[in-house]
Amino acid sequence: MPSRGRSISSPQCSRGKMRTIISRMPSGQIRSFGPSIVAIAILIAYFSIVNPLFLSYENAGNIGRQSSVLLMVSLAETVIILIGSIDLSIGALVTLTGILSALTVDALGIVGSMAVAVVTGAVVGLINGVIVTQLRVPSFLVTLGMLSILSGIANQISQGQSIIFENQILPNMMNGSLFLHVPNVIWFAVLTTVIFTLIAFRTRLGRYLYALGGGEIVASNAGVPVTFYKIVAFVISGGVCGLAGVMLTGQVGAGTPTAGSGLLLNAIAAVVMGGTALSGGVGGPHRTFLGVLVIAILTNGMDVTQVNSFTQDIVKGIVIILAVSLTIDRSKYLFIK
């Protein structure tokens, strides 16, 4: 007896549904900034009352510098979450590429070391994507294993020690300012956000990534090369993590084996807090930008008010649970595992 799902997943119906999703995507995705903006306003008001120094120009600069690398990593995670997957290796990848850039910057210069980091990140993303699509292993398990591999390689290369380099052009470029006295790392992160947002809403790549998150079967029946674009998403994410590793090394002035610790939790918190659903197909870089602001203000505010790191982890964990509960599309899951 024909199943109900067969007629729904026919090519004609799938293409029609695909066109409907794509045609509504820009207007539907650009709305709903309200919750994040309200959260930002509440946090600023609270922390400024508790400690007036929170509103100082110097502290605002600290928030910007501290959140620039987080924004880059969160954008990388956004690409993966949009297609309905997840990448747990991003923090370890930032650590490894940061160490590689520190090792190569003296010999290859900034451009060369940046190329090494970005290519390494892209290759790791390619490996993740191929394993997920060709071996059909859940992205959670693949990237969890990759996290361990990358952490081991980073510690093996660095021998658990910070990598110091003589070339000061990289730190000067990352910590310096070319425009409006705003640190360059902030401009890099904002520019990347703008580029990602344009890609999301103005290109075929962006539309296809949203389509994958909305349903791979529907997207496939509508003619979307699902495997190819899933791999592309992982490659893009890895490349951006590589760039984030260079930025972090430039900020710190050394490649350290603990540089990426904490980035994974904060990135996922920022993505879901911004409104990008872990079930995929909803959200985007513009929302992640606001989510990063929420997490950055929350983290900085707790630092300024001298909240200990253990309590901060508890608060961030609660934020993730609440944000996921509010954004997940339960209609995509018949069973809770």
C-alpha positions in Angstrom: 0.0 0.0 0.0 1.5 3.4 -0.9 2.7 5.3 2.0 1.7 8.9 2.8 5.3 10.0 2.6 5.8 8.8 -0.9 3.6 11.3 -2.6 4.9 14.1 -0.4 8.5 13.4 -1.4 7.9 13.2 -5.2 10.1 15.4 -7.3 7.3 17.7 -8.3 6.1 18.3 -4.7 9.6 18.6 -3.4 10.5 21.2 -6.0 7.4 23.1 -5.2 8.1 23.0 -1.5 11.7 24.0 -2.2 10.7 27.0 -4.2 8.3 28.0 -1.4 11.0 27.7 1.3 13.6 29.7 -0.8 11.1 32.4 -1.8 10.2 33.1 1.8 13.7 32.7 3.2 15.0 36.3 3.3 12.0 38.0 4.8 11.5 35.2 7.3 15.1 35.0 8.4 15.8 38.7 8.8 13.1 39.2 11.4 13.0 38.2 15.0 15.9 40.2 16.4 13.8 41.1 19.4 14.7 38.5 22.0 18.5 38.9 21.5 18.2 42.7 21.6 16.1 42.6 24.7 18.7 40.2 26.3 21.5 42.6 25.4 19.7 45.6 26.9 18.9 43.7 30.1 22.5 42.5 30.5 23.9 46.0 29.9 21.5 47.6 32.3 22.2 45.0 35.1 26.0 44.9 34.9 26.2 48.7 34.6 24.2 49.0 37.8 26.3 46.4 39.6 29.6 48.0 38.4 29.6 51.4 36.6 33.0 50.6 35.1 31.1 48.1 32.8 30.0 51.0 30.6 33.5 52.5 30.2 35.0 53.0 26.7 37.9 50.8 27.7 35.6 47.9 28.8 33.6 48.2 25.5 36.9 47.8 23.7 37.7 44.7 25.8 34.3 43.2 24.9 35.0 43.8 21.2 38.5 42.3 21.3 37.4 39.3 23.4 34.4 38.6 21.1 36.2 38.9 17.7 37.6 35.4 17.7 34.4 34.0 19.2 32.4 35.6 16.4 34.6 34.0 13.8 34.3 30.5 15.4 30.6 31.0 15.9 30.1 31.8 12.3 32.0 28.6 11.4 29.6 26.7 13.7 26.6 28.5 12.2 27.3 27.1 8.8 27.3 23.6 10.1 24.3 23.9 12.3 22.3 25.5 9.5 22.6 22.2 7.5 21.4 20.3 10.6 24.8 19.0 11.7 27.2 20.0 14.4 31.0 20.4 14.7 32.6 19.7 18.1 36.1 20.0 16.8 36.2 23.8 16.1 38.0 24.8 19.4 40.7 22.2 18.9 41.1 23.2 15.2 41.6 26.9 16.3 44.2 25.7 18.7 46.1 23.6 16.1 46.0 26.3 13.4 47.1 28.9 15.9 50.1 26.8 16.8 50.9 26.2 13.1 50.7 29.9 12.3 53.1 30.6 15.3 55.5 28.0 14.0 55.5 29.3 10.4 55.1 33.1 10.7 58.9 33.8 11.0 59.8 31.7 8.0 56.8 32.4 5.7 55.5 35.8 6.9 51.9 36.7 7.7 50.4 35.7 4.4 52.2 32.4 4.3 51.4 31.4 7.9 47.8 32.5 7.3 47.6 30.3 4.2 49.0 27.3 6.2 46.3 27.8 8.9 43.4 28.3 6.5 44.4 25.4 4.2 44.8 23.2 7.3 41.4 24.1 8.6 39.8 23.5 5.2 41.5 20.1 4.9 40.2 19.1 8.3 36.8 20.3 7.3 37.0 18.3 4.1 37.9 15.2 6.1 35.0 15.7 8.4 32.6 16.3 5.6 33.7 13.3 3.6 33.4 11.0 6.6 29.9 12.3 7.5 28.6 12.0 3.9 30.4 9.0 2.5 30.6 6.8 5.6 27.3 8.1 6.9 28.6 8.7 10.4 26.7 11.3 12.5 28.6 14.6 12.6 28.5 14.6 16.4 30.6 11.4 16.5 32.9 12.3 13.7 33.8 15.7 15.1 34.1 14.4 18.6 36.7 12.0 17.4 38.4 14.8 15.4 38.5 17.0 18.5 40.6 14.4 20.2 42.9 13.9 17.2 43.5 17.6 16.7 44.1 18.2 20.4 46.6 15.4 20.4 48.4 16.8 17.3 48.5 20.3 18.8 50.0 19.0 22.0 52.5 16.8 20.2 53.7 19.7 18.0 54.0 22.1 20.8 55.0 19.6 23.5 52.5 21.3 25.7 54.5 24.6 25.6 53.6 28.0 24.1 55.2 28.7 20.7 56.9 32.1 20.7 57.8 33.8 17.5 59.9 36.9 16.7 57.8 38.4 13.9 55.8 41.1 15.6 54.0 42.2 12.5 51.2 39.6 13.2 50.5 40.9 16.7 50.8 44.5 15.6 48.3 43.9 12.8 45.8 42.1 15.0 46.0 44.4 18.0 46.5 47.6 16.0 43.9 49.8 14.4 43.7 51.2 10.9 40.3 52.9 11.2 38.4 54.8 13.9 40.7 53.5 16.6 38.9 50.1 16.5 41.1 47.1 16.8 41.7 45.3 13.4 40.5 42.0 14.8 37.1 43.5 15.3 36.9 44.8 11.7 38.0 41.3 10.4 35.2 39.6 12.4 32.6 42.2 11.4 33.6 42.0 7.7 33.4 38.2 7.8 29.9 38.5 9.3 28.8 40.8 6.5 30.2 38.4 3.9 28.5 35.4 5.4 25.2 37.2 5.7 25.4 38.2 2.0 26.2 34.6 1.1 23.3 33.3 3.2 20.7 35.5 1.6 22.0 36.5 -1.8 23.7 33.3 -3.3 22.7 29.9 -4.4 25.1 28.4 -1.8 23.3 30.1 1.0 19.9 29.0 -0.2 21.0 25.4 -0.6 22.5 25.4 2.9 19.2 26.5 4.3 17.4 23.9 2.1 19.7 21.1 3.5 18.7 22.1 7.1 15.1 22.2 6.1 15.2 18.6 4.9 17.8 16.7 3.0 15.3 14.4 1.2 13.2 17.3 0.0 16.4 19.2 -1.1 17.7 16.1 -2.9 14.5 15.5 -4.8 14.5 19.1 -5.8 17.9 18.7 -7.4 20.2 20.0 -4.7 23.6 18.1 -4.7 23.3 17.3 -1.0 26.6 15.5 -0.5 28.6 18.2 -2.3 27.1 21.1 -0.4 27.4 19.4 3.0 31.1 18.9 2.3 31.4 22.5 1.2 29.9 23.6 4.5 32.5 21.7 6.5 35.3 23.0 4.3 34.1 26.6 4.8 33.7 26.1 8.5 37.2 24.7 8.8 38.8 27.5 6.8 37.2 30.1 9.0 38.4 28.3 12.1 41.9 28.4 10.6 41.7 32.2 10.1 40.4 32.4 13.7 43.5 30.5 14.9 45.7 33.1 13.2 43.7 36.0 14.8 44.0 34.4 18.2 47.7 33.8 17.9 48.2 37.4 16.8 46.2 38.7 19.8 48.0 36.6 22.3 51.4 36.9 20.7 52.1 33.2 20.9 50.6 29.8 19.9 49.4 28.1 23.0 48.0 24.5 23.4 45.1 25.8 25.4 44.1 28.7 23.1 40.9 27.2 21.9 39.7 25.9 25.2 36.2 27.3 26.0 35.5 28.4 22.4 33.3 25.4 21.6 30.9 25.9 24.5 30.7 29.7 23.9 30.3 29.3 20.2 27.4 26.9 20.5 25.8 29.1 23.2 26.1 32.1 20.9 24.7 30.3 17.9 21.6 29.0 19.7 21.2 32.2 21.7 21.1 34.1 18.5 18.2 32.0 17.3 19.8 29.5 14.9 18.0 26.2 15.6 20.1 23.1 16.2 17.6 21.2 14.0 18.8 23.2 11.0 17.3 25.5 8.4 16.5 28.4 10.7 18.7 31.3 11.8 21.8 32.6 10.1 25.0 34.7 10.5 23.1 37.9 11.4 21.5 36.2 14.4 24.8 34.7 15.4 26.3 38.2 15.5 23.7 39.2 18.1 24.1 35.9 20.0 27.9 36.5 20.3 27.1 39.9 21.7 24.9 38.4 24.3 27.6 35.8 25.3 30.4 38.4 25.2 28.5 40.9 27.3 27.4 38.1 29.7 31.0 36.8 30.1 32.6 40.2 30.4 29.9 41.3 32.9 30.5 38.3 35.0 34.3 39.0 34.9 33.8 42.6 35.8 31.5 41.7 38.7 34.0 39.0 39.8 31.8 35.9 39.3 34.1 32.9 39.5 34.7 30.7 36.4 32.8 27.7 37.8 29.7 29.8 38.2 30.2 31.2 34.7 30.2 27.7 33.3 26.9 26.9 35.1 25.3 30.1 33.7 26.4 29.4 30.2 25.1 25.8 30.4 21.7 27.1 31.5 21.7 29.6 28.6 22.4 26.8 26.1 19.6 24.6 27.5 17.1 27.4 27.5 18.1 28.6 24.0 17.9 25.1 22.5 14.5 24.6 24.1 13.2 27.7 22.6 14.7 27.3 19.1 14.6 23.5 18.3 12.0 22.4 15.7 10.4 19.4 17.5 8.5 18.5 14.3 11.7 17.2 12.9 12.2 14.7 15.6 9.7 11.8 16.1 11.7 10.5 19.0 13.8 12.2 21.7 17.1 10.2 22.0 
